[in-house]
Amino acid sequence: MNGFTSAQPIVVGVDGSDLSEAAARWAAEVAQRWDAPLIIAHAVPEPVYAYGDAAVVIYAEVFKSLHHDARKIVDLARRAVRRQSPDLVVRTHVAHGQPDRMLLELSESARLLVVGSKVPSHGTTHVGSTALHAVNRAKCPVVIWRDEGAPLLEDIERVVVGVDGSGLSEGAVGWAFEFASLFGIPLVAAHAWTRNSQGAATASAESAVLTDCLTSWREKYPDVEVTTVAEEAHPANLLAELSRGARLVAVGSHGYGRLRGPLLGSTSQYLLRHAACPLLICRPEAAHSTQETAGSRAEFGT
C-alpha cells in the first residue's frame, strides 16, 4: 500500500540491553513476514577530546575499545535474531556519533524503524531521548517497543488504531490494516470524542467518522476482521485502555513541534508514556526516500 520495495529494510536500534535485544527479535518477526532485510544498528559515542601526545594515544585506545564493544553489541543481537529467524537477511550497522542522528539517517531509506523504550516508572513522564527524537524526526513510521514483556508476533491478538477522520490518522489506519492482514489478526478501529453543544446528535455524527474512514480500507483488505469502538471519551485515554489487550497500537501524529513541548492533551505523547504494548506512530512528514544517506562515518556487516 505504501509503495515500498522488498529491498527497503526494517531498522532496529540496539544498545546491548535485554530490552533492545527483544526489540530486535520483534523487528525480525516483522521483517520476515514482509520479506524485508533487517538492519541492526548501534552508535559508538565519540570519546572526549584532549590535547597532547599522550592524549592522542589514550583517545585511540578508547576509540578502539568502544568500537570493539559496538561490534559485540550488534553481533550478539544478530545471533539472537538468527536463532529465531535463520533465513532472514540481517545486516549490522555501526556508526560513530549520536544514536538519534544515526537512526534519522537510516530512516530515510527504511520501511520501518523500531526503537526500544522502557515504560516510565509510576509517577514519572520521562521518555528516552532517542525514542522521542526518532518519533519527532524519522523519515519513516516508528515503532516504540515497550518493555512490558510483550510476546513475539506469533502470539499477537489484535491491532488497535486510532481514527479521527483526518489525514493524520489515515496513514496510521493504512499501516494498521496492512499489519493486521500480514499477520492474520483482527483490527480494532477506535474513535473518541468529547461532549460539545451538539449533544445527543454528536454520537451519530462521530460514529460516521469511523464508517467513512474505514470503507475503502475494508475493501482493500477484505481478509481483515474489523471491530469498531466509538465512545465519548478522551482519545488518549481510550487508546491507552485498548492497548492493554493489544499487541500493537497505531496512531498518526504531527511529530516535531507538537511532540517537543509539554504536550498535555497530545494523544501520541500520552501513549508514548502510557501504552501497554508496542506503539506505531505514523506522521505525514515521514516521507520515504531511496537516496543514499551521508553525514556519519559508519560500517555495515552481514
ABEGO torsion letter per residue (X at the ends): XAGBBAABBBBBBBAGBAAAAAAAAAAAAAAAAAGBBBBBBBBBBBBBBBBEAAAAAAAAAAAAAAAAAAAAAAAAAAAAAAAABAABBBBBBBBBEBAAAAAAAAAAABABBBBBBBBBBBGBABBBAAAAAAAAABABBBBBBBAAGBBBAAABABBBBBBAGBAAAAAAAAAAAAAAAAAGBBBBBBBBBBBBAAEAAAAAAAAAAAAAAAAAAAAABAABBBBBBBBBBBAAAAAAAAAAABABBBBBBAEBGAAABAGBGBAAAAAAAABABBBBBBBAABBBBABBBBGBBBBBBX
